[in-house]
């Protein structure tokens, strides 16, 4: 049964007190979305009930010396994550992931269940099966030109005269309309790299963002196979997990816990960080 949460009813100050009353000693890893470095999620991460290591690996686009053309599909990012978690002695932890990060966490847990005590997937990219079928029929060389989000990303503005200029350009965009100014400041701090002349550019290049959209990877087999406890959360207005996919997910895995956050879209971890932290706290407490 879907657990619907009226996010407006949760008090942020009380939330943090409750969260800290039940800290988990287990290590926690947060996996970020395409185009949104870990620092974007500062308010969510700060509110998590963590008493052990809190980790957030930057994905390959944020690592120096990497090329988008080397990425075959999202399994390469799964390989990166598993290697990184092993290097950090991460075992039996809590895996949390948003969007791309949700799918990478899911695939890692399916392949290496020893790494995770439980996982929390925040609006993971679970597209209708027909989308993956259509993509599989396209020549790979055409993916970045024919997949809409990939094509749009390649045309995205990525450089501004200053941080103030970037704020003026990005803040009014509809996609960010539900995000508070405080969170948006964190986002710009994480998303922008300052150049010597005072201008700034996106840390997450448009070439990398486009490549990740173009290599979107089929997750439904892993959904069936993963055998660690799992919470899946959807923004009620999400354009990433459509209602049909949400219903299919619950038919395939009726044993999984589900939550739907009202008045929220795909970026709900940034729109409602305190409320999302409360859901994660409830999941962690359930597993103590």
C-alpha positions as CSV (number, residue, x, y, z in Angstrom):
1,X,0.0,0.0,0.0
2,X,1.3,3.5,-0.9
3,X,2.1,5.6,2.2
4,X,1.1,9.2,1.3
5,X,2.7,11.9,3.4
6,X,1.3,15.4,3.8
7,X,4.7,17.1,3.8
8,X,3.4,20.5,4.9
9,X,2.4,19.1,8.2
10,X,5.9,18.2,9.3
11,X,7.8,20.8,11.4
12,X,11.4,21.1,10.3
13,X,12.7,21.9,13.8
14,X,10.9,19.0,15.4
15,X,12.1,16.8,12.5
16,X,15.8,17.4,13.3
17,X,15.2,16.7,17.0
18,X,13.4,13.4,16.2
19,X,16.1,12.4,13.7
20,X,18.9,12.9,16.1
21,X,17.0,10.9,18.7
22,X,17.4,7.8,16.5
23,X,20.8,8.1,14.8
24,X,22.1,5.1,12.9
25,X,25.6,3.8,13.5
26,X,25.7,2.3,10.1
27,X,27.5,4.1,7.2
28,X,25.3,6.0,4.9
29,X,26.0,6.7,1.2
30,X,24.1,9.3,-0.8
31,X,24.1,9.1,-4.7
32,X,23.3,12.3,-6.6
33,X,21.2,12.9,-9.7
34,X,22.5,13.8,-13.2
35,X,23.7,17.4,-13.1
36,X,23.3,17.9,-9.4
37,X,26.5,17.4,-7.4
38,X,26.3,16.1,-3.8
39,X,26.6,19.6,-2.3
40,X,23.2,20.5,-3.8
41,X,21.6,18.2,-1.2
42,X,23.3,19.8,1.9
43,X,20.1,20.5,3.8
44,X,18.8,17.0,3.2
45,X,22.1,15.3,4.2
46,X,22.5,17.5,7.3
47,X,19.1,16.5,8.5
48,X,19.7,12.7,8.2
49,X,20.0,10.7,11.4
50,X,23.6,9.6,10.9
51,X,25.9,8.7,13.8
52,X,28.4,6.8,11.5
53,X,30.2,7.8,8.3
54,X,28.2,9.9,5.9
55,X,29.6,9.4,2.3
56,X,28.7,10.8,-1.1
57,X,30.8,9.8,-4.0
58,X,30.9,12.3,-6.9
59,X,30.0,10.5,-10.1
60,X,32.4,10.2,-13.0
61,X,31.4,13.6,-14.6
62,X,32.8,15.4,-11.5
63,X,36.1,13.5,-11.6
64,X,39.1,15.1,-13.3
65,X,40.4,13.4,-16.5
66,X,37.2,11.6,-17.5
67,X,35.6,11.6,-20.9
68,X,31.8,11.3,-21.6
69,X,32.7,9.1,-24.6
70,X,34.1,6.4,-22.2
71,X,30.6,5.8,-20.7
72,X,28.9,2.9,-22.3
73,X,25.9,2.8,-19.9
74,X,25.0,3.3,-16.2
75,X,26.6,0.0,-15.3
76,X,30.0,1.8,-15.6
77,X,28.8,4.1,-12.8
78,X,27.8,1.1,-10.8
79,X,31.3,-0.3,-11.2
80,X,32.7,3.0,-10.0
81,X,30.4,3.1,-6.9
82,X,31.1,-0.5,-5.9
83,X,34.9,0.0,-6.2
84,X,34.7,3.3,-4.2
85,X,32.5,1.7,-1.5
86,X,35.0,-1.2,-1.1
87,X,37.9,1.3,-0.9
88,X,36.0,3.0,1.9
89,X,35.2,-0.2,3.8
90,X,31.5,0.4,3.3
91,X,29.6,-2.7,4.4
92,X,26.0,-3.2,5.5
93,X,25.2,0.5,5.1
94,X,22.2,2.6,4.1
95,X,22.2,3.4,0.4
96,X,20.2,6.5,-0.6
97,X,20.0,7.7,-4.2
98,X,18.1,10.4,-6.2
99,X,17.1,9.9,-9.9
100,X,20.3,8.6,-11.6
101,X,21.7,7.9,-8.1
102,X,18.7,5.8,-7.2
103,X,19.2,3.5,-10.2
104,X,22.9,3.3,-9.6
105,X,22.2,2.4,-5.9
106,X,19.6,-0.2,-7.0
107,X,21.9,-1.8,-9.5
108,X,24.8,-1.9,-7.0
109,X,22.5,-3.5,-4.3
110,X,21.3,-6.1,-6.8
111,X,24.9,-7.0,-7.7
112,X,26.4,-6.6,-4.2
113,X,23.7,-7.0,-1.5
114,X,26.5,-7.3,1.2
115,X,27.1,-3.6,0.8
116,X,23.7,-2.5,1.9
117,X,21.5,-3.1,5.0
118,X,18.7,-1.3,3.1
119,X,18.3,1.2,0.3
120,X,16.1,4.3,-0.2
121,X,15.4,5.3,-3.8
122,X,14.2,8.8,-4.4
123,X,12.4,9.2,-7.7
124,X,14.7,6.7,-9.5
125,X,14.6,6.7,-13.3
126,X,12.0,4.0,-13.9
127,X,10.8,4.7,-17.4
128,X,8.1,2.7,-19.2
129,X,9.5,-0.5,-20.8
130,X,8.7,0.8,-24.3
131,X,11.1,3.7,-23.9
132,X,14.0,1.3,-23.3
133,X,12.8,-0.9,-26.2
134,X,12.8,2.1,-28.6
135,X,16.2,3.2,-27.4
136,X,17.6,-0.3,-28.0
137,X,16.5,-0.2,-31.6
138,X,18.3,3.1,-32.3
139,X,21.9,3.1,-33.5
140,X,24.1,4.2,-30.5
141,X,25.6,7.0,-32.4
142,X,22.2,8.7,-32.7
143,X,21.2,8.4,-29.0
144,X,22.5,11.9,-28.0
145,X,20.7,13.5,-31.0
146,X,17.4,11.6,-30.8
147,X,16.8,11.2,-27.0
148,X,15.0,14.4,-26.1
149,X,16.6,15.1,-22.7
150,X,20.1,14.3,-24.1
151,X,19.5,16.7,-27.0
152,X,18.2,19.5,-24.7
153,X,21.2,19.1,-22.4
154,X,23.7,19.6,-25.2
155,X,22.1,23.0,-26.0
156,X,22.1,24.1,-22.3
157,X,23.8,27.3,-21.3
158,X,26.8,26.4,-19.2
159,X,28.7,29.6,-18.6
160,X,27.9,33.0,-17.0
161,X,29.7,36.2,-16.3
162,X,29.3,35.8,-12.5
163,X,27.4,33.8,-9.9
164,X,24.9,36.7,-9.7
165,X,24.4,36.4,-13.4
166,X,23.9,32.6,-13.1
167,X,21.3,33.2,-10.3
168,X,19.4,35.7,-12.4
169,X,19.3,33.3,-15.3
170,X,18.5,30.0,-13.4
171,X,16.4,31.1,-10.4
172,X,13.2,32.0,-12.4
173,X,13.1,28.6,-14.2
174,X,10.0,26.7,-13.6
175,X,11.8,23.5,-12.7
176,X,13.2,25.3,-9.6
177,X,10.0,27.0,-8.7
178,X,9.4,24.9,-5.6
179,X,12.9,25.1,-4.2
180,X,13.7,27.6,-1.4
181,X,16.3,30.3,-1.9
182,X,18.4,28.7,0.8
183,X,18.5,25.4,-1.0
184,X,19.1,27.1,-4.3
185,X,22.1,28.9,-2.9
186,X,23.5,25.5,-1.9
187,X,22.8,24.3,-5.4
188,X,24.7,27.1,-7.1
189,X,27.6,26.7,-4.7
190,X,27.8,23.0,-5.7
191,X,26.9,23.4,-9.4
192,X,29.2,26.2,-10.4
193,X,33.0,26.4,-10.8
194,X,34.6,29.8,-10.7
195,X,37.1,30.7,-13.4
196,X,40.2,32.9,-12.9
197,X,38.5,35.8,-14.7
198,X,35.5,35.7,-12.3
199,X,33.1,34.0,-14.7
200,X,31.6,30.7,-13.7
201,X,30.6,27.5,-15.5
202,X,28.7,24.3,-14.6
203,X,30.9,21.7,-12.8
204,X,28.8,19.1,-14.4
205,X,29.5,19.7,-18.1
206,X,26.6,19.7,-20.7
207,X,28.5,17.0,-22.6
208,X,28.5,14.7,-19.6
209,X,24.8,15.5,-18.7
210,X,23.8,14.7,-22.3
211,X,25.8,11.4,-22.3
212,X,24.2,10.2,-19.1
213,X,20.7,10.8,-20.5
214,X,21.7,9.1,-23.7
215,X,22.9,6.0,-21.9
216,X,19.9,5.5,-19.6
217,X,19.9,1.9,-18.5
218,X,17.1,-0.7,-18.1
219,X,16.4,-1.1,-14.3
220,X,13.4,-3.4,-14.2
221,X,15.3,-6.7,-14.0
222,X,17.2,-5.4,-10.9
223,X,13.9,-4.3,-9.3
224,X,12.7,-7.9,-9.5
225,X,16.0,-9.3,-8.3
226,X,17.2,-7.0,-5.5
227,X,16.8,-8.6,-2.1
228,X,17.6,-5.9,0.4
229,X,14.9,-4.0,2.2
230,X,13.9,-1.0,0.1
231,X,11.9,2.2,0.3
232,X,10.9,3.9,-2.9
233,X,9.7,7.5,-2.8
234,X,8.0,9.3,-5.7
235,X,7.1,13.0,-6.1
236,X,3.3,13.0,-6.7
237,X,3.9,15.3,-9.7
238,X,7.0,13.5,-11.0
239,X,7.6,13.4,-14.7
240,X,10.2,10.6,-14.2
241,X,8.1,7.9,-12.5
242,X,4.8,8.2,-14.4
243,X,1.7,6.8,-12.7
244,X,1.7,3.7,-14.9
245,X,5.3,2.8,-14.0
246,X,4.5,3.5,-10.3
247,X,1.6,1.1,-10.4
248,X,3.7,-1.5,-12.2
249,X,6.5,-1.2,-9.6
250,X,4.0,-1.9,-6.8
251,X,2.6,-4.9,-8.6
252,X,6.1,-6.4,-9.2
253,X,7.3,-5.8,-5.7
254,X,4.4,-5.6,-3.2
255,X,6.8,-6.4,-0.4
256,X,8.6,-3.0,-0.8
257,X,7.7,0.2,1.2
258,X,6.4,3.1,-0.9
259,X,5.8,6.7,-0.3
260,X,4.4,9.5,-2.4
261,X,5.1,13.2,-1.5
262,X,2.3,15.5,-2.4
263,X,2.9,18.9,-4.1
264,X,6.3,17.8,-5.2
265,X,8.0,16.9,-8.5
266,X,11.1,15.0,-9.5
267,X,13.3,17.3,-7.6
268,X,11.5,16.7,-4.3
269,X,14.7,16.0,-2.3
270,X,15.6,19.6,-3.0
271,X,12.1,21.0,-2.8
272,X,11.3,19.4,0.6
273,X,14.5,18.2,2.2
274,X,13.2,18.1,5.8
275,X,10.2,16.0,4.9
276,X,12.4,13.6,2.9
277,X,14.8,13.3,5.8
278,X,11.8,12.4,8.0
279,X,10.8,9.6,5.6
280,X,14.4,8.3,5.6
281,X,14.5,8.5,9.4
282,X,11.4,6.3,9.6
283,X,13.0,3.8,7.3
284,X,16.2,3.7,9.3
285,X,14.3,3.3,12.6
286,X,12.2,0.5,11.1
287,X,15.5,-1.4,10.4
288,X,17.1,-0.9,13.8
